[in-house]
Amino acid sequence: MKLQLAKTDGLNTFTAYGEGYVSVNGVRHDHNLAVLPNRLIPEWTQASFDSLTLADFELLAGLGAEIILLGTGNQLRFPRQELLQPLVRAQKGLEVMDVPAACRTYNILISEGRKVVVGLLLA
């Protein structure tokens, strides 16, 4: 098996995370955001987990990613079924995890060249 170093130069990668924040390429963010390899969407939603809307998931579904991750803060929480309709219509799956796991998973997926978006609930 041939092994190669992951190529993430020039792509958005998580460089740190902690209580209520993440760092992307060394820049700290403490508000909800969505991250794609070549794009940041600051304050992707103003919602807390309990106030997420269809529009929040429509935005994620429309970004052209093959994999959609949702980081739900410090604990794993699953969104209400009705909120997933935009993803069902777009034939996209959703992987739900806490923020640290979402950051690590995103970094692995982009190192594999995958089209991924992660929506993070930090506030």
C-alpha positions as CSV (number, residue, x, y, z in Angstrom):
1,M,0.0,0.0,0.0
2,K,1.4,3.4,-1.0
3,L,1.0,6.1,1.6
4,Q,1.1,9.8,0.8
5,L,1.0,12.9,2.9
6,A,-2.4,14.6,3.0
7,K,-2.7,17.7,0.9
8,T,-4.6,20.4,2.6
9,D,-2.5,23.5,1.6
10,G,-4.8,26.4,0.8
11,L,-7.9,24.7,2.2
12,N,-9.8,25.6,5.3
13,T,-8.7,23.3,8.2
14,F,-9.5,23.3,11.8
15,T,-6.3,24.2,13.8
16,A,-7.9,24.3,17.3
17,Y,-11.1,24.0,19.2
18,G,-12.3,24.5,22.7
19,E,-15.2,25.5,24.9
20,G,-17.4,27.8,22.6
21,Y,-14.8,28.3,19.8
22,V,-13.0,26.8,16.9
23,S,-10.0,28.1,14.9
24,V,-9.9,27.8,11.2
25,N,-6.5,28.3,9.6
26,G,-5.4,29.9,12.9
27,V,-8.3,32.4,13.1
28,R,-10.6,32.0,16.1
29,H,-14.4,31.9,15.6
30,D,-16.8,32.0,18.5
31,H,-20.1,32.2,16.6
32,N,-22.0,29.6,14.6
33,L,-20.4,29.0,11.2
34,A,-20.3,26.7,8.3
35,V,-17.0,25.6,6.8
36,L,-16.2,24.2,3.4
37,P,-12.7,23.5,2.0
38,N,-12.7,26.8,0.0
39,R,-15.3,28.9,1.8
40,L,-16.4,30.1,5.3
41,I,-19.9,31.2,6.0
42,P,-19.7,33.2,9.2
43,E,-22.7,33.1,11.4
44,W,-24.3,30.4,9.1
45,T,-27.2,30.6,11.5
46,Q,-28.2,32.8,14.4
47,A,-30.1,29.9,15.9
48,S,-29.4,27.8,19.0
49,F,-29.8,24.1,18.6
50,D,-33.4,24.3,19.8
51,S,-34.3,27.1,17.4
52,L,-32.8,25.7,14.2
53,T,-35.0,26.2,11.1
54,L,-35.6,24.6,7.7
55,A,-33.7,27.6,6.2
56,D,-30.6,26.6,8.1
57,F,-30.7,23.1,6.6
58,E,-31.7,24.4,3.1
59,L,-28.5,26.4,3.1
60,L,-26.3,23.4,4.0
61,A,-28.1,21.2,1.4
62,G,-27.5,23.8,-1.3
63,L,-23.7,24.1,-0.9
64,G,-22.8,21.2,-3.3
65,A,-21.2,19.0,-0.7
66,E,-21.3,15.2,-0.8
67,I,-21.0,15.0,2.9
68,I,-22.8,17.2,5.5
69,L,-21.7,17.3,9.1
70,L,-23.5,19.1,11.9
71,G,-21.6,19.9,15.1
72,T,-24.1,20.4,17.9
73,G,-22.0,22.0,20.6
74,N,-20.4,20.0,23.4
75,Q,-22.9,17.2,23.3
76,L,-24.4,15.1,20.6
77,R,-28.0,16.1,19.8
78,F,-30.2,15.1,16.9
79,P,-32.3,17.7,15.1
80,R,-36.0,17.3,14.7
81,Q,-37.0,15.1,11.8
82,E,-39.0,17.9,10.0
83,L,-35.8,20.0,9.8
84,L,-34.2,17.3,7.6
85,Q,-36.6,17.7,4.7
86,P,-34.3,19.9,2.6
87,L,-31.6,17.2,3.0
88,V,-34.0,14.5,2.0
89,R,-35.1,16.5,-1.1
90,A,-31.4,17.0,-2.1
91,Q,-30.7,13.3,-1.4
92,K,-28.0,14.3,1.1
93,G,-27.2,12.5,4.4
94,L,-26.3,14.2,7.6
95,E,-23.8,13.1,10.1
96,V,-24.4,14.6,13.6
97,M,-21.7,14.8,16.2
98,D,-20.3,17.1,18.9
99,V,-18.1,20.0,17.7
100,P,-14.7,18.4,18.5
101,A,-15.6,15.3,16.6
102,A,-17.0,17.3,13.7
103,C,-13.8,19.3,13.4
104,R,-11.6,16.2,13.4
105,T,-13.9,14.4,10.9
106,Y,-14.0,17.4,8.6
107,N,-10.1,17.6,8.6
108,I,-9.8,13.9,7.7
109,L,-12.4,14.2,4.9
110,I,-10.8,17.2,3.3
111,S,-7.4,15.5,3.4
112,E,-9.0,12.7,1.3
113,G,-10.2,15.3,-1.2
114,R,-13.9,14.9,-0.3
115,K,-16.5,17.6,-0.8
116,V,-17.7,18.3,2.7
117,V,-19.4,21.1,4.7
118,V,-19.7,21.3,8.4
119,G,-22.2,23.5,10.2
120,L,-21.1,24.3,13.8
121,L,-23.3,25.5,16.6
122,L,-20.9,27.3,18.9
123,A,-23.1,30.0,20.5
